[in-house]
Amino acid sequence: MEKKLTEDVKLYRSLECFYHALFLGAVIDVPRRNEHRMHLLSDVLLNLHKSVLVLLRDLKDEERRRIYGADYELWERKIRELTCLRDSWSLPHYEMEGELEKLQKKVFEALDATRRLMMRYVEFVKK
């Protein structure tokens, strides 16, 4: 019997984290001070990382290869980059004036990579 997407607990939890990251991204223009924006961007990255980990947790390497398809190495590199971003930006930052634009660019890249991973997971589950 085919599993319904609406019953996939991993996908539901991943979507919760992803939607929260989108929400935080939507309110990013509210704070006037850069340190508040940096904290919000850090929280966006943290939630994107959680979203990805929920989907990949407990999957064997061959299952990950089936989800990623031909782009397996590319996806592994993107997930590692997201983990490094999470690790390096999730701490409080002070006097990071020049880094804000750089971090915003990375957040957009992470949003896109997470969204594409979720779509591949949906395709994998539907098979």
N, CA, C and O atoms as CSV, one atom per row, in Angstrom:
chain,resi,resn,atom,element,x,y,z
A,1,MET,N,N,0.838,-1.184,0.000
A,1,MET,CA,C,0.000,0.000,0.000
A,1,MET,C,C,0.880,1.244,0.000
A,1,MET,O,O,1.842,1.327,0.764
A,2,GLU,N,N,0.556,2.205,-0.848
A,2,GLU,CA,C,1.336,3.415,-0.984
A,2,GLU,C,C,1.104,4.354,0.195
A,2,GLU,O,O,-0.030,4.572,0.622
A,3,LYS,N,N,2.188,4.898,0.705
A,3,LYS,CA,C,2.110,5.827,1.815
A,3,LYS,C,C,1.673,7.202,1.300
A,3,LYS,O,O,2.210,7.688,0.304
A,4,LYS,N,N,0.715,7.824,1.964
A,4,LYS,CA,C,0.263,9.149,1.570
A,4,LYS,C,C,1.237,10.198,2.098
A,4,LYS,O,O,1.771,10.077,3.200
A,5,LEU,N,N,1.451,11.219,1.291
A,5,LEU,CA,C,2.344,12.296,1.712
A,5,LEU,C,C,1.834,12.981,2.970
A,5,LEU,O,O,2.627,13.420,3.803
A,6,THR,N,N,0.534,13.074,3.113
A,6,THR,CA,C,-0.039,13.737,4.286
A,6,THR,C,C,0.208,12.954,5.572
A,6,THR,O,O,0.043,13.489,6.668
A,7,GLU,N,N,0.601,11.696,5.439
A,7,GLU,CA,C,0.874,10.860,6.611
A,7,GLU,C,C,2.369,10.737,6.902
A,7,GLU,O,O,2.758,10.062,7.854
A,8,ASP,N,N,3.196,11.371,6.106
A,8,ASP,CA,C,4.646,11.274,6.283
A,8,ASP,C,C,5.087,12.233,7.393
A,8,ASP,O,O,5.116,13.448,7.196
A,9,VAL,N,N,5.422,11.688,8.537
A,9,VAL,CA,C,5.776,12.487,9.711
A,9,VAL,C,C,7.052,13.292,9.463
A,9,VAL,O,O,7.153,14.448,9.873
A,10,LYS,N,N,8.024,12.676,8.792
A,10,LYS,CA,C,9.279,13.377,8.517
A,10,LYS,C,C,9.031,14.604,7.632
A,10,LYS,O,O,9.564,15.683,7.891
A,11,LEU,N,N,8.231,14.430,6.606
A,11,LEU,CA,C,7.943,15.545,5.710
A,11,LEU,C,C,7.199,16.648,6.456
A,11,LEU,O,O,7.498,17.827,6.265
A,12,TYR,N,N,6.246,16.291,7.291
A,12,TYR,CA,C,5.481,17.272,8.060
A,12,TYR,C,C,6.406,18.083,8.969
A,12,TYR,O,O,6.319,19.310,9.010
A,13,ARG,N,N,7.283,17.404,9.688
A,13,ARG,CA,C,8.200,18.089,10.611
A,13,ARG,C,C,9.178,18.976,9.837
A,13,ARG,O,O,9.486,20.091,10.259
A,14,SER,N,N,9.661,18.468,8.703
A,14,SER,CA,C,10.566,19.243,7.871
A,14,SER,C,C,9.884,20.512,7.367
A,14,SER,O,O,10.479,21.589,7.356
A,15,LEU,N,N,8.635,20.369,6.952
A,15,LEU,CA,C,7.881,21.531,6.485
A,15,LEU,C,C,7.660,22.554,7.600
A,15,LEU,O,O,7.694,23.758,7.345
A,16,GLU,N,N,7.438,22.094,8.818
A,16,GLU,CA,C,7.287,23.021,9.944
A,16,GLU,C,C,8.525,23.898,10.088
A,16,GLU,O,O,8.418,25.116,10.229
A,17,CYS,N,N,9.697,23.274,10.052
A,17,CYS,CA,C,10.955,24.022,10.179
A,17,CYS,C,C,11.156,24.954,8.983
A,17,CYS,O,O,11.587,26.096,9.140
A,18,PHE,N,N,10.839,24.453,7.791
A,18,PHE,CA,C,11.003,25.242,6.579
A,18,PHE,C,C,10.078,26.462,6.603
A,18,PHE,O,O,10.511,27.573,6.294
A,19,TYR,N,N,8.816,26.263,6.967
A,19,TYR,CA,C,7.862,27.375,7.029
A,19,TYR,C,C,8.267,28.399,8.096
A,19,TYR,O,O,8.068,29.601,7.920
A,20,HIS,N,N,8.829,27.917,9.189
A,20,HIS,CA,C,9.279,28.856,10.215
A,20,HIS,C,C,10.453,29.686,9.681
A,20,HIS,O,O,10.543,30.883,9.953
A,21,ALA,N,N,11.336,29.057,8.932
A,21,ALA,CA,C,12.444,29.794,8.313
A,21,ALA,C,C,11.897,30.853,7.353
A,21,ALA,O,O,12.398,31.976,7.316
A,22,LEU,N,N,10.870,30.494,6.575
A,22,LEU,CA,C,10.251,31.469,5.667
A,22,LEU,C,C,9.621,32.622,6.440
A,22,LEU,O,O,9.733,33.780,6.037
A,23,PHE,N,N,8.957,32.306,7.551
A,23,PHE,CA,C,8.357,33.338,8.389
A,23,PHE,C,C,9.427,34.296,8.906
A,23,PHE,O,O,9.266,35.514,8.834
A,24,LEU,N,N,10.512,33.743,9.422
A,24,LEU,CA,C,11.593,34.591,9.927
A,24,LEU,C,C,12.170,35.454,8.808
A,24,LEU,O,O,12.517,36.616,9.023
A,25,GLY,N,N,12.269,34.880,7.622
A,25,GLY,CA,C,12.758,35.646,6.483
A,25,GLY,C,C,11.820,36.773,6.104
A,25,GLY,O,O,12.259,37.818,5.625
A,26,ALA,N,N,10.529,36.565,6.315
A,26,ALA,CA,C,9.538,37.587,5.974
A,26,ALA,C,C,9.590,38.776,6.934
A,26,ALA,O,O,9.272,39.900,6.548
A,27,VAL,N,N,9.985,38.531,8.171
A,27,VAL,CA,C,10.029,39.635,9.141
A,27,VAL,C,C,11.432,40.223,9.268
A,27,VAL,O,O,11.683,41.042,10.151
A,28,ILE,N,N,12.330,39.816,8.406
A,28,ILE,CA,C,13.728,40.233,8.510
A,28,ILE,C,C,13.902,41.740,8.372
A,28,ILE,O,O,14.857,42.299,8.911
A,29,ASP,N,N,13.003,42.403,7.666
A,29,ASP,CA,C,13.139,43.843,7.477
A,29,ASP,C,C,12.627,44.658,8.654
A,29,ASP,O,O,12.790,45.878,8.680
A,30,VAL,N,N,12.017,44.004,9.617
A,30,VAL,CA,C,11.472,44.719,10.770
A,30,VAL,C,C,12.569,45.352,11.631
A,30,VAL,O,O,12.482,46.542,11.936
A,31,PRO,N,N,13.593,44.601,12.030
A,31,PRO,CA,C,14.603,45.219,12.896
A,31,PRO,C,C,15.421,46.272,12.153
A,31,PRO,O,O,15.818,46.073,11.005
A,32,ARG,N,N,15.658,47.366,12.812
A,32,ARG,CA,C,16.455,48.432,12.205
A,32,ARG,C,C,17.944,48.219,12.465
A,32,ARG,O,O,18.780,48.721,11.714
A,33,ARG,N,N,18.270,47.502,13.490
A,33,ARG,CA,C,19.683,47.315,13.851
A,33,ARG,C,C,20.219,46.029,13.229
A,33,ARG,O,O,19.548,44.997,13.228
A,34,ASN,N,N,21.424,46.109,12.708
A,34,ASN,CA,C,22.024,44.975,12.015
A,34,ASN,C,C,22.185,43.742,12.886
A,34,ASN,O,O,22.047,42.624,12.389
A,35,GLU,N,N,22.471,43.912,14.167
A,35,GLU,CA,C,22.670,42.723,15.002
A,35,GLU,C,C,21.383,41.909,15.115
A,35,GLU,O,O,21.434,40.683,15.217
A,36,HIS,N,N,20.226,42.583,15.098
A,36,HIS,CA,C,18.961,41.853,15.133
A,36,HIS,C,C,18.748,41.093,13.829
A,36,HIS,O,O,18.266,39.961,13.831
A,37,ARG,N,N,19.107,41.717,12.730
A,37,ARG,CA,C,19.000,41.047,11.428
A,37,ARG,C,C,19.919,39.829,11.382
A,37,ARG,O,O,19.542,38.787,10.847
A,38,MET,N,N,21.119,39.957,11.937
A,38,MET,CA,C,22.058,38.837,11.955
A,38,MET,C,C,21.483,37.674,12.764
A,38,MET,O,O,21.595,36.518,12.356
A,39,HIS,N,N,20.880,37.974,13.887
A,39,HIS,CA,C,20.282,36.917,14.703
A,39,HIS,C,C,19.132,36.243,13.959
A,39,HIS,O,O,18.996,35.020,13.997
A,40,LEU,N,N,18.311,37.035,13.290
A,40,LEU,CA,C,17.208,36.444,12.519
A,40,LEU,C,C,17.734,35.567,11.383
A,40,LEU,O,O,17.212,34.478,11.146
A,41,LEU,N,N,18.756,36.033,10.689
A,41,LEU,CA,C,19.333,35.221,9.613
A,41,LEU,C,C,19.936,33.932,10.172
A,41,LEU,O,O,19.832,32.874,9.551
A,42,SER,N,N,20.553,34.022,11.320
A,42,SER,CA,C,21.096,32.822,11.965
A,42,SER,C,C,19.983,31.835,12.298
A,42,SER,O,O,20.146,30.626,12.131
A,43,ASP,N,N,18.851,32.355,12.772
A,43,ASP,CA,C,17.707,31.492,13.078
A,43,ASP,C,C,17.116,30.870,11.816
A,43,ASP,O,O,16.667,29.724,11.838
A,44,VAL,N,N,17.116,31.620,10.721
A,44,VAL,CA,C,16.649,31.061,9.451
A,44,VAL,C,C,17.530,29.873,9.073
A,44,VAL,O,O,17.024,28.806,8.725
A,45,LEU,N,N,18.836,30.058,9.141
A,45,LEU,CA,C,19.765,28.963,8.813
A,45,LEU,C,C,19.560,27.765,9.725
A,45,LEU,O,O,19.576,26.623,9.266
A,46,LEU,N,N,19.370,28.013,11.000
A,46,LEU,CA,C,19.160,26.923,11.946
A,46,LEU,C,C,17.905,26.127,11.585
A,46,LEU,O,O,17.926,24.897,11.632
A,47,ASN,N,N,16.826,26.799,11.231
A,47,ASN,CA,C,15.592,26.101,10.876
A,47,ASN,C,C,15.707,25.369,9.546
A,47,ASN,O,O,15.128,24.295,9.384
A,48,LEU,N,N,16.441,25.929,8.596
A,48,LEU,CA,C,16.672,25.214,7.333
A,48,LEU,C,C,17.490,23.955,7.588
A,48,LEU,O,O,17.225,22.901,7.009
A,49,HIS,N,N,18.471,24.074,8.447
A,49,HIS,CA,C,19.299,22.905,8.781
A,49,HIS,C,C,18.443,21.823,9.433
A,49,HIS,O,O,18.579,20.644,9.106
A,50,LYS,N,N,17.570,22.213,10.344
A,50,LYS,CA,C,16.665,21.249,10.989
A,50,LYS,C,C,15.771,20.580,9.951
A,50,LYS,O,O,15.552,19.370,9.999
A,51,SER,N,N,15.259,21.366,9.019
A,51,SER,CA,C,14.381,20.847,7.977
A,51,SER,C,C,15.068,19.753,7.172
A,51,SER,O,O,14.472,18.715,6.886
A,52,VAL,N,N,16.314,19.990,6.812
A,52,VAL,CA,C,17.093,19.008,6.044
A,52,VAL,C,C,17.392,17.773,6.883
A,52,VAL,O,O,17.235,16.646,6.414
A,53,LEU,N,N,17.822,17.985,8.118
A,53,LEU,CA,C,18.186,16.844,8.964
A,53,LEU,C,C,17.007,15.920,9.231
A,53,LEU,O,O,17.170,14.702,9.292
A,54,VAL,N,N,15.830,16.492,9.389
A,54,VAL,CA,C,14.639,15.670,9.616
A,54,VAL,C,C,14.439,14.706,8.450
A,54,VAL,O,O,14.106,13.539,8.659
A,55,LEU,N,N,14.638,15.182,7.239
A,55,LEU,CA,C,14.436,14.339,6.058
A,55,LEU,C,C,15.522,13.281,5.900
A,55,LEU,O,O,15.254,12.177,5.425
A,56,LEU,N,N,16.737,13.614,6.293
A,56,LEU,CA,C,17.855,12.702,6.044
A,56,LEU,C,C,18.144,11.754,7.202
A,56,LEU,O,O,18.833,10.748,7.035
A,57,ARG,N,N,17.616,12.081,8.365
A,57,ARG,CA,C,17.869,11.254,9.543
A,57,ARG,C,C,17.404,9.817,9.301
A,57,ARG,O,O,16.342,9.592,8.721
A,58,ASP,N,N,18.172,8.891,9.730
A,58,ASP,CA,C,17.862,7.463,9.665
A,58,ASP,C,C,17.838,6.889,8.248
A,58,ASP,O,O,17.416,5.747,8.063
A,59,LEU,N,N,18.276,7.643,7.254
A,59,LEU,CA,C,18.344,7.100,5.897
A,59,LEU,C,C,19.730,6.507,5.664
A,59,LEU,O,O,20.745,7.089,6.049
A,60,LYS,N,N,19.752,5.372,5.043
A,60,LYS,CA,C,21.029,4.761,4.679
A,60,LYS,C,C,21.575,5.480,3.455
A,60,LYS,O,O,20.845,6.171,2.744
A,61,ASP,N,N,22.865,5.307,3.223
A,61,ASP,CA,C,23.525,5.989,2.117
A,61,ASP,C,C,22.859,5.684,0.780
A,61,ASP,O,O,22.685,6.586,-0.040
A,62,GLU,N,N,22.484,4.428,0.547
A,62,GLU,CA,C,21.850,4.088,-0.743
A,62,GLU,C,C,20.475,4.747,-0.893
A,62,GLU,O,O,20.064,5.073,-2.007
A,63,GLU,N,N,19.765,4.944,0.220
A,63,GLU,CA,C,18.478,5.655,0.157
A,63,GLU,C,C,18.697,7.135,-0.179
A,63,GLU,O,O,17.937,7.722,-0.949
A,64,ARG,N,N,19.733,7.723,0.400
A,64,ARG,CA,C,20.062,9.103,0.070
A,64,ARG,C,C,20.429,9.222,-1.409
A,64,ARG,O,O,20.038,10.181,-2.075
A,65,ARG,N,N,21.168,8.262,-1.909
A,65,ARG,CA,C,21.546,8.279,-3.328
A,65,ARG,C,C,20.304,8.215,-4.217
A,65,ARG,O,O,20.256,8.875,-5.255
A,66,ARG,N,N,19.308,7.434,-3.826
A,66,ARG,CA,C,18.070,7.363,-4.610
A,66,ARG,C,C,17.311,8.688,-4.570
A,66,ARG,O,O,16.735,9.100,-5.577
A,67,ILE,N,N,17.306,9.355,-3.423
A,67,ILE,CA,C,16.628,10.648,-3.319
A,67,ILE,C,C,17.334,11.687,-4.189
A,67,ILE,O,O,16.691,12.420,-4.941
A,68,TYR,N,N,18.653,11.742,-4.079
A,68,TYR,CA,C,19.416,12.746,-4.803
A,68,TYR,C,C,19.564,12.435,-6.289
A,68,TYR,O,O,19.673,13.350,-7.104
A,69,GLY,N,N,19.568,11.178,-6.641
A,69,GLY,CA,C,19.779,10.809,-8.034
A,69,GLY,C,C,21.195,11.092,-8.471
A,69,GLY,O,O,22.148,10.877,-7.722
A,70,ALA,N,N,21.323,11.579,-9.698
A,70,ALA,CA,C,22.643,11.812,-10.290
A,70,ALA,C,C,23.417,12.927,-9.585
A,70,ALA,O,O,24.638,13.013,-9.716
A,71,ASP,N,N,22.722,13.767,-8.849
A,71,ASP,CA,C,23.371,14.915,-8.201
A,71,ASP,C,C,23.805,14.626,-6.765
A,71,ASP,O,O,23.941,15.553,-5.966
A,72,TYR,N,N,24.020,13.381,-6.432
A,72,TYR,CA,C,24.313,13.012,-5.046
A,72,TYR,C,C,25.476,13.814,-4.456
A,72,TYR,O,O,25.348,14.365,-3.363
A,73,GLU,N,N,26.595,13.885,-5.157
A,73,GLU,CA,C,27.769,14.587,-4.624
A,73,GLU,C,C,27.483,16.082,-4.451
A,73,GLU,O,O,27.908,16.691,-3.470
A,74,LEU,N,N,26.763,16.663,-5.407
A,74,LEU,CA,C,26.388,18.069,-5.305
A,74,LEU,C,C,25.559,18.308,-4.049
A,74,LEU,O,O,25.799,19.268,-3.317
A,75,TRP,N,N,24.590,17.442,-3.799
A,75,TRP,CA,C,23.727,17.605,-2.627
A,75,TRP,C,C,24.504,17.404,-1.334
A,75,TRP,O,O,24.293,18.123,-0.358
A,76,GLU,N,N,25.391,16.437,-1.329
A,76,GLU,CA,C,26.202,16.230,-0.121
A,76,GLU,C,C,27.002,17.487,0.196
A,76,GLU,O,O,27.102,17.892,1.354
A,77,ARG,N,N,27.569,18.102,-0.836
A,77,ARG,CA,C,28.351,19.320,-0.644
A,77,ARG,C,C,27.451,20.450,-0.128
A,77,ARG,O,O,27.852,21.187,0.773
A,78,LYS,N,N,26.248,20.595,-0.682
A,78,LYS,CA,C,25.327,21.653,-0.237
A,78,LYS,C,C,24.885,21.441,1.211
A,78,LYS,O,O,24.770,22.397,1.978
A,79,ILE,N,N,24.639,20.189,1.577
A,79,ILE,CA,C,24.222,19.904,2.956
A,79,ILE,C,C,25.380,20.175,3.911
A,79,ILE,O,O,25.173,20.726,4.992
A,80,ARG,N,N,26.600,19.794,3.521
A,80,ARG,CA,C,27.770,20.098,4.356
A,80,ARG,C,C,27.939,21.606,4.511
A,80,ARG,O,O,28.254,22.095,5.596
A,81,GLU,N,N,27.727,22.343,3.416
A,81,GLU,CA,C,27.845,23.801,3.475
A,81,GLU,C,C,26.793,24.389,4.410
A,81,GLU,O,O,27.082,25.308,5.176
A,82,LEU,N,N,25.578,23.863,4.346
A,82,LEU,CA,C,24.523,24.333,5.242
A,82,LEU,C,C,24.894,24.048,6.696
A,82,LEU,O,O,24.662,24.883,7.570
A,83,THR,N,N,25.462,22.883,6.957
A,83,THR,CA,C,25.900,22.548,8.311
A,83,THR,C,C,27.001,23.494,8.772
A,83,THR,O,O,26.982,23.957,9.913
A,84,CYS,N,N,27.953,23.783,7.905
A,84,CYS,CA,C,29.030,24.720,8.266
A,84,CYS,C,C,28.474,26.113,8.526
A,84,CYS,O,O,28.896,26.786,9.466
A,85,LEU,N,N,27.533,26.545,7.698
A,85,LEU,CA,C,26.901,27.847,7.933
A,85,LEU,C,C,26.187,27.866,9.277
A,85,LEU,O,O,26.308,28.819,10.046
A,86,ARG,N,N,25.448,26.807,9.546
A,86,ARG,CA,C,24.729,26.726,10.826
A,86,ARG,C,C,25.711,26.810,11.982
A,86,ARG,O,O,25.482,27.531,12.953
A,87,ASP,N,N,26.802,26.070,11.872
A,87,ASP,CA,C,27.779,26.043,12.958
A,87,ASP,C,C,28.483,27.391,13.146
A,87,ASP,O,O,28.755,27.804,14.273
A,88,SER,N,N,28.771,28.065,12.041
A,88,SER,CA,C,29.544,29.299,12.164
A,88,SER,C,C,28.684,30.540,12.404
A,88,SER,O,O,29.203,31.545,12.890
A,89,TRP,N,N,27.387,30.506,12.082
A,89,TRP,CA,C,26.557,31.690,12.199
A,89,TRP,C,C,25.488,31.581,13.281
A,89,TRP,O,O,24.754,32.546,13.495
A,90,SER,N,N,25.370,30.476,13.956
A,90,SER,CA,C,24.279,30.362,14.925
A,90,SER,C,C,24.644,30.935,16.295
A,90,SER,O,O,23.823,30.913,17.213
A,91,LEU,N,N,25.842,31.438,16.436
A,91,LEU,CA,C,26.240,32.079,17.683
A,91,LEU,C,C,25.984,33.584,17.578
A,91,LEU,O,O,25.902,34.122,16.474
A,92,PRO,N,N,25.857,34.266,18.717
A,92,PRO,CA,C,25.663,35.720,18.658
A,92,PRO,C,C,26.822,36.396,17.923
A,92,PRO,O,O,27.983,36.013,18.075
A,93,HIS,N,N,26.484,37.396,17.133
A,93,HIS,CA,C,27.499,38.120,16.372
A,93,HIS,C,C,27.456,39.592,16.737
A,93,HIS,O,O,26.395,40.201,16.871
A,94,TYR,N,N,28.635,40.129,16.890
A,94,TYR,CA,C,28.748,41.535,17.222
A,94,TYR,C,C,29.713,42.188,16.239
A,94,TYR,O,O,30.693,41.578,15.811
A,95,GLU,N,N,29.423,43.419,15.897
A,95,GLU,CA,C,30.270,44.195,14.992
A,95,GLU,C,C,30.527,43.452,13.681
A,95,GLU,O,O,31.671,43.308,13.249
A,96,MET,N,N,29.460,42.989,13.062
A,96,MET,CA,C,29.573,42.232,11.815
A,96,MET,C,C,28.996,43.042,10.653
A,96,MET,O,O,28.368,42.467,9.764
A,97,GLU,N,N,29.189,44.334,10.640
A,97,GLU,CA,C,28.575,45.219,9.660
A,97,GLU,C,C,28.745,44.723,8.223
A,97,GLU,O,O,27.762,44.663,7.485
A,98,GLY,N,N,29.936,44.375,7.816
A,98,GLY,CA,C,30.196,43.983,6.437
A,98,GLY,C,C,29.721,42.592,6.081
A,98,GLY,O,O,29.685,42.240,4.902
A,99,GLU,N,N,29.364,41.813,7.043
A,99,GLU,CA,C,29.006,40.419,6.817
A,99,GLU,C,C,27.527,40.204,6.516
A,99,GLU,O,O,27.146,39.126,6.062
A,100,LEU,N,N,26.701,41.193,6.757
A,100,LEU,CA,C,25.253,41.020,6.625
A,100,LEU,C,C,24.841,40.626,5.206
A,100,LEU,O,O,24.070,39.682,5.032
A,101,GLU,N,N,25.336,41.325,4.204
A,101,GLU,CA,C,24.964,41.006,2.830
A,101,GLU,C,C,25.458,39.621,2.426
A,101,GLU,O,O,24.762,38.885,1.727
A,102,LYS,N,N,26.645,39.276,2.863
A,102,LYS,CA,C,27.204,37.951,2.560
A,102,LYS,C,C,26.323,36.859,3.161
A,102,LYS,O,O,26.030,35.861,2.503
A,103,LEU,N,N,25.904,37.045,4.402
A,103,LEU,CA,C,25.061,36.051,5.054
A,103,LEU,C,C,23.688,35.977,4.389
A,103,LEU,O,O,23.141,34.886,4.235
A,104,GLN,N,N,23.124,37.117,3.993
A,104,GLN,CA,C,21.828,37.106,3.323
A,104,GLN,C,C,21.892,36.298,2.028
A,104,GLN,O,O,20.955,35.563,1.718
A,105,LYS,N,N,22.964,36.419,1.279
A,105,LYS,CA,C,23.132,35.656,0.033
A,105,LYS,C,C,23.178,34.157,0.347
A,105,LYS,O,O,22.553,33.354,-0.347
A,106,LYS,N,N,23.904,33.793,1.375
A,106,LYS,CA,C,24.004,32.380,1.756
A,106,LYS,C,C,22.647,31.831,2.201
A,106,LYS,O,O,22.323,30.675,1.929
A,107,VAL,N,N,21.865,32.651,2.876
A,107,VAL,CA,C,20.545,32.218,3.324
A,107,VAL,C,C,19.657,31.921,2.119
A,107,VAL,O,O,18.932,30.926,2.119
A,108,PHE,N,N,19.704,32.761,1.105
A,108,PHE,CA,C,18.899,32.517,-0.098
A,108,PHE,C,C,19.329,31.224,-0.780
A,108,PHE,O,O,18.483,30.466,-1.255
A,109,GLU,N,N,20.629,30.964,-0.832
A,109,GLU,CA,C,21.127,29.719,-1.414
A,109,GLU,C,C,20.656,28.516,-0.599
A,109,GLU,O,O,20.269,27.492,-1.163
A,110,ALA,N,N,20.689,28.641,0.721
A,110,ALA,CA,C,20.256,27.553,1.596
A,110,ALA,C,C,18.756,27.305,1.471
A,110,ALA,O,O,18.317,26.156,1.498
A,111,LEU,N,N,17.972,28.361,1.335
A,111,LEU,CA,C,16.525,28.213,1.127
A,111,LEU,C,C,16.244,27.421,-0.144
A,111,LEU,O,O,15.409,26.517,-0.148
A,112,ASP,N,N,16.933,27.760,-1.204
A,112,ASP,CA,C,16.724,27.071,-2.474
A,112,ASP,C,C,17.140,25.607,-2.381
A,112,ASP,O,O,16.421,24.727,-2.853
A,113,ALA,N,N,18.289,25.342,-1.780
A,113,ALA,CA,C,18.763,23.959,-1.651
A,113,ALA,C,C,17.807,23.131,-0.795
A,113,ALA,O,O,17.521,21.981,-1.129
A,114,THR,N,N,17.313,23.697,0.295
A,114,THR,CA,C,16.377,22.982,1.165
A,114,THR,C,C,15.080,22.685,0.436
A,114,THR,O,O,14.560,21.572,0.515
A,115,ARG,N,N,14.559,23.669,-0.271
A,115,ARG,CA,C,13.321,23.485,-1.035
A,115,ARG,C,C,13.487,22.370,-2.067
A,115,ARG,O,O,12.609,21.520,-2.214
A,116,ARG,N,N,14.608,22.376,-2.777
A,116,ARG,CA,C,14.822,21.346,-3.807
A,116,ARG,C,C,14.990,19.960,-3.180
A,116,ARG,O,O,14.526,18.969,-3.743
A,117,LEU,N,N,15.647,19.883,-2.025
A,117,LEU,CA,C,15.767,18.598,-1.331
A,117,LEU,C,C,14.396,18.087,-0.921
A,117,LEU,O,O,14.111,16.898,-1.063
A,118,MET,N,N,13.542,18.971,-0.415
A,118,MET,CA,C,12.209,18.559,0.000
A,118,MET,C,C,11.419,18.015,-1.191
A,118,MET,O,O,10.696,17.028,-1.059
A,119,MET,N,N,11.553,18.651,-2.340
A,119,MET,CA,C,10.850,18.173,-3.534
A,119,MET,C,C,11.369,16.792,-3.958
A,119,MET,O,O,10.589,15.938,-4.379
A,120,ARG,N,N,12.654,16.582,-3.848
A,120,ARG,CA,C,13.202,15.259,-4.172
A,120,ARG,C,C,12.726,14.209,-3.178
A,120,ARG,O,O,12.451,13.068,-3.548
A,121,TYR,N,N,12.633,14.604,-1.917
A,121,TYR,CA,C,12.117,13.666,-0.908
A,121,TYR,C,C,10.675,13.286,-1.225
A,121,TYR,O,O,10.301,12.119,-1.111
A,122,VAL,N,N,9.866,14.264,-1.622
A,122,VAL,CA,C,8.464,13.985,-1.983
A,122,VAL,C,C,8.422,13.002,-3.140
A,122,VAL,O,O,7.640,12.051,-3.110
A,123,GLU,N,N,9.248,13.210,-4.159
A,123,GLU,CA,C,9.291,12.275,-5.289
A,123,GLU,C,C,9.694,10.878,-4.824
A,123,GLU,O,O,9.140,9.882,-5.289
A,124,PHE,N,N,10.653,10.806,-3.911
A,124,PHE,CA,C,11.127,9.526,-3.372
A,124,PHE,C,C,10.012,8.800,-2.622
A,124,PHE,O,O,9.833,7.594,-2.793
A,125,VAL,N,N,9.270,9.520,-1.802
A,125,VAL,CA,C,8.199,8.936,-0.995
A,125,VAL,C,C,7.048,8.462,-1.880
A,125,VAL,O,O,6.437,7.430,-1.602
A,126,LYS,N,N,6.756,9.196,-2.927
A,126,LYS,CA,C,5.642,8.866,-3.805
A,126,LYS,C,C,5.879,7.601,-4.622
A,126,LYS,O,O,4.920,6.993,-5.097
A,127,LYS,N,N,7.127,7.194,-4.796
A,127,LYS,CA,C,7.428,5.990,-5.612
A,127,LYS,C,C,6.946,4.736,-4.950
A,127,LYS,O,O,7.116,3.645,-5.494
